[in-house]
Amino acid sequence: MGPMRAVFRDHRRLFAYLIAANFLLMFGHRIWQAVFNNFAVERIGVGPEAIGWIQSAREVPGLLAILLAFLALVLSELRIMALSLVLLGAGIILTGVAGGVPMLIAATLIMSFGFHFFGPSSNSVILMTVKEREAPRVLGVLQSFGAGAALLATIVVYFFAARVGYSSLFFLVGGFVLVGGLILLPLGRGEGGLPPRRRVKLRRRYWVFYSLAFLMGSRRHIFTTFAPFLLVKAHGVSVETMAILFFVNALINTYAYQFAGRVVARFGERIVLSTVFIFLIPVFLGYAYIGYLPALFALFVFDNVLFGFNLGLTTYLQKIAVSPEELTGNLSAQTTINHISAVVVPVLGGTIWVLFGAKAPFLAGVGIAAVSLALSQFVRTERRRVPA
């Protein structure tokens, strides 16, 4: 704990900014996430194919995240984070006034640009600021603060969604996030000791990193699109019950993310990522074949906890990167690669759901987890000198 306290003490202003920004991001996005499926199904009447198209639109900004690498050449990552919050808040507000699928897609796109441009910027600031041995722990602590924000968000959804209505909730929360981003914007002018230059350079030696980003994007979007939709559409789970599930997720993750950071720091990225992929195989099989709701709830929570260990892929890049100047560019590339499959997976998953039943998307997830497990055996963190 001593070294961690020293890290936060030495960068007090920077980490205060990061904590505030991540709080706003997770608070707003979790409310959107917890309410969106019920809003879309109950108020607009979307089905599995429409939800697939909406979720694919949501991932287009992630596909374009490589543009962030070039944006970072002219704006600091801190200011990009603030602007991302402004977009996120605006998108949440517009979701509440959507009356049909086209408007819902437009609002989702705006919200998603903010969400997807925020993550690489935040992670890059951390990796450029702290040493390798502390990076997993710092990422874990920061994600725990985000989980705390998500915890508060689920409480808000549970107690106020029915009282104020979905649209009003989107408007109030979106306004809060948007104003918060505007307040942070002028505070992000300083570089805070970050490297003065950025470089956009993709390297062949990062191929394992890029490949795992692709597969983990596929895995993520099978979960985020079809696990909640399975509960709502196939099992009739209410918005209050979904809020409880997200509450449990956030409550557990306030500790689990810190635990994930410590585990990655102790055992290394290869062992941790391999273990996660092993666990994912029975999780996806459970979604496909278990009809008992309490068991599905348990799988939903456990699946969400496993996402915390994905920080191992981020710290893997820090260890193999030729220069800190390349981190923002390659973290942006990670998001883009992550979403190449993610743009296709929701539409393809919705289609095979209709054609072959609800099991099909999750059986595809089993195959993705197995391939990821094999590929993770190539994760090595020894640096080799590479010409610039």
N, C-alpha and C positions, 0 to 999 in steps of 0.2 A: 504493500500500500504506500510505502514511503516514496518510491520512484514515481508512482502515479500522482501523488500529491505535488511532487516537484514539477511534473510536467504541466499540471493545471495551474500551478502558481506562476511558473515562468511565462505562461501564455494566457494570463487571466482574461484580458480584454477579448482576445481572439476566441477563446472557448465560450465566453459569455455570449458572443455573437452567434457562434455555431449552435449553442444550446437553444437560444431564443428562436433562431430560424428553423431548426429541426422540430421544435415544439409546434410552431405554426404549421409547418408542412404536415406533420403526422396528425395533428388535431383536425385540420381541414380535410385531409384525404381520407382519414378513417371514418369520419361522419359521412362523406360521400360514398365510401365503399360499403358501409353498413346499411345505408338507406337505398342505394341506387337500384338494386335488383327488385326490391319491393315497390319502389316508385315506378320503375319501368313496367313491371308486370301488372300492378294494381291500377295505376293511373293511365298508362298508355297502352297496355295490353300487348306487349311484345311477346313473341314466342322464341323458341330456341334458335331459329335461323336469324331472326332480327337481332337477338342479343349477341349472336356471333359477329354480325356485321358491325354493331356498335362497339364491341370490344376490340375488333380489329382496327377500327378507326382510332380507338384509344391508344393503340400501339404505334400508329404512324409517327407521332413525335419522337418516340423512342428510336424508331428507325432512322430518323433525321438527326439524332443526337451527335453524330460526328461533326455537325456544324458548330457545336459548342467548342470544339478544339480550335476553330478559327475565330470564334467570338472571344475566346480567352486571350487571343493575341492583342485585343484592343480594350477589353474590360477585365477587371480583376474577378477572380472566382467569387469573391464576397459580394460584389455588386450583381453578378449573374444570379446568385442565390436570391437576393432581394427581388430582382425583376421576375424570377420564377415564381415567387410567392404571390406577386401581383397577378400574374396570369392564372395561377391556381385558384385564387379567390374569385377572379372574374368568371372562370369556367364553372365554379360551383354555383355562383349566383344565377348564371344563365341556365344551368340544369333545372333549377326550380321553376323557371318560366317556360320550359319546353312543353309544347303541346302535342308533339308527334316525333316520329323517329328522325326526320331530317334535322330538326332543331336539337334533338338530344345528341345526335352525332356531332354537330357543330360545337355545342357546349362541352362535350367530352374531349374534343380535339384541343380546345383552348386550355381546359384544366390539365390535360395530359402534357402539353408543352411545358407548363410550369413544373409539373411533377418530375418529368424525365430529364429536364435540364438541371434540376436542383441536385440530384444525387451525385453525379460525377464531380460536380464543383465542390460539394462538401467533402467527399472522400479525398479528392485531390489536395485540398487544403490540409487535411489531417496528415496524409502521407508525406507531404512536403515539409511538415512542421515537426513531427516527432520521429524518433529513431525506430528502427525495425523491431527491436525487441519489445517496444511499448505500443506499437501501432495496433495490434489486435486488441489489446486491453482498452485503449482509447476509443477505438471504433465500437467496441462492445458497450462501454459506458455511455457513449453518445447515443447509440441505438436504444439503450435502456431509458434515457430521457425521452426519446421518441415514443417508446412503449408507454411511458407514463402519460404522455399527451394523448395517445390512443386510448388509454384507460379512461381518462377524463371524457374523451369524445364518446365512448360507448355509454358512459353514465348519462351524458346529455341526450343521446339518442333514445335510451330506454325510458327516461322520464319525460322527455319533451316532444318526441316525434309524433305521438298520437295527439298531444295537447295542442301544439302549434301548427301541425300539419307539415308534410314533407316540403312543400314549396317554401314556406316561411323559414323552416329550419335551414334549408339550403341558402336562402337569402341572408340570414343573420350570420351564419358561420362563414360564408364566402366573403361578406363584408369585413368581418373581423380579420380574416387572413389577408385580404387585400390591403387594408389599412396598416396592418403589421408590416407587410412588405414595403410599403411606402415609407414607414418610419425607419426601417433598417437600411434603405437605399443610400442615404447620405453617409451613414456610418460605415459603409463598406468601401470607402475611397482608398484607405490605406492598405498597403500590401501586407502589413503585419509580419515583416521578416521573411516573406516568401521569396523564392527565386525571382529575379527581375525579368527573366525571359521565359517564353514558352516555345515549344517546338512541336510541330505536327509531323511525326515520323512513326510509321508502322514497320515492324521488323519481323522477319521470318522466324527469328528465335523465340518469338512470343506465341508460336502456333498453338501450343497446348492451352495457353490462356484464352486465345480467341476461340478455339474449338469448344472448350468448356462453357464459355459465355453463350455460344450458340445453343448447346444442349440444355443448359440451365434456364435459358429463356423459354424453351419449349416446355420444360417441366413446370416453370413458374406459371405459365399462362394456361396450362391445363388446370392447375389448382385455382388460380384467381378467377377464371371464367366459369368453369364447370362444377367445381366443388360447391360454392354457394348456390349456383343455379340448380344443382341436383337437390339440395335441401329445400329450396323454395318451390321449385316447379314439380319435382317428383314426390316430395314428402309434405308439401304444404306448410313448411315452417314459417312462422310469423316474423314480422320485423322485430318484435320484442325478443323473441328467442334468438334471432340472428344477433341482436345487440348483446345478449348475454354471452353468446359464443365469442364475439369479438372482445367483450369485457374479460372473459377468462383468458383469451389469447394475450391481451395486453397485460393483464395481471401477472401471468406467468413470465412473459417476456421482459418485464422490468428487471427480473433476476436472470432469466435464461440468456439474454444477450450478453450480459457481463460474464456469465459462465462460459459462453461460447468464445469470447475474447480470450479468457484465461486458458481454455482448452487448446485453442489454436496456438497461443504463445508457448504452451508447454509441449504439445505433441507434434506440432508442425502441420502444414497445410495438406500434405498428401494423405496422412492417416485420417485426419478429420473429414476431409471431403469424401474419401472412400467410405467411411462409416455412414455418412449421411446418405449416400447413394444406395448402400445396402438396406438401410431402413426404409427408403422410399418404395422399394419393390413391394413389400407387404402392405404398405399404406395404400398404394394405387389398386392393388388386388382387393383390398377391403372396400374401397369405394365401389368397385365393380360388382362385388358379390354379396356384400352385407346389406341387409335391409332393416336391421335393428337400429332405430334412431340413436339411442344412447351410444352405441358403438361407433356410429358415423360421427357423432359429435366429438368423441374422443379422438378419432382419426383426424378430424378437422383441426383440432387444437394441436395435436402432435405434429401434423404436417406443417402448420404455421410456425411452430417452434424451430423446426429444422431450417427454416429460412435464415435464422440468425447465424448459422454456421457458414453461410455463403460469404461472410466477410473474409474467409480463408482465401477466396479467389482474389480479392482486392489486395490483401497483404502479400500474396504470391507475386503479383505484379511489382509491388514495391521492392521485393527482394531480387527480382531478375532485371529490373529496369536499368538501362545503361546510364540514364541521367534523370534527376527529378524534373527537369524541364519537359520530359516526355510523358509525365504521368497524366496530366489533364487530357492530352490528346488520345492516349490509349485507354483511359477510363471512359472517354466519350465513345471511342471505337467499341469498347466492351458493351456499352448500352445499345449501340446500333446493331452489333452482331447478335446480341441477346434478343433483339426484336425482329431480326430477319425472319426467323421462324415464328415469332410471336404474332406477326401480322397475319400469317397463314393459319396458325393453329386454331384460333377461335372459329374462323369460318369453316375450316376443314372439320374441326371437332363438332360444330353444330350440325354440319351436314351428315357426318357419320352417326351422330346421335339419332337423327331423324331416320336414317336408312337402316341402322343396325341396333339401335337401342342405346340406353344410357350407359351401358358397360363400355362401349367402344372407345370413347376418349381416354378412359382410365387404363384400359389395356394397352393403348399406345404409350401411356405414361410409364408402364412397366418396362417396355422396350427402351425408352429414353433413359431411364435410370440404369439399366444394365449396360448400355453403351457408355454412359458417363462414368460408371464404376471402372470399366476397362481403361478408359482414357486417363482417369485420374492417377493411374499407376505411373504415368510419365511425368508427373509433377516433381520437379527437382528445383532446388533453390540455390544451387551453386552458380555464382556469376562467372561468365567468360568475358574476356576483353573483346569488344566488338568495335570495329572502326566506325567513326561517326559518319 
